[in-house]
Amino acid sequence: MTAQAIHYGTRRSATATGDQMRVAGPRILPFIFFVAAVVAVFFSMIYLHISLDQTAFELDRLGSEIRVEQSRQLDLRYDLAGLQDPLRIATEAQRIGLVHPQERIALVVDRLATNSQVSEPESPVRALTGGGP
């Protein structure tokens, strides 16, 4: 038994009955899907590359802003240290007339609580001299 030769350009597929042979057309739909997928991947790669470049530019800009702000922070710390210098504070206090007192004056503050009993209140003189009752 010999088989019939099928022409190279045509394809045949069996139908549900099995008796008839019909010629199927070229399978172009899978090829179109493949081409569409390749084009979509190509454009998505371009989009991702552009997106990454924009992110890199943004990171460079933020890095330069961080460096500027760190420099500004160091300058402000230097200024703060100069303002907190005790010698500068003393000369500024003398310039506006603040001086150390010649004598100390003790202030007695009455207690705020009414239920506490004080046997003998301290007088400023005893507080200054350190004498006992």
Helices and strands as residue ranges (DSSP letters): E 11-14, E 21-24, H 29-83, H 86-95, H 124-129
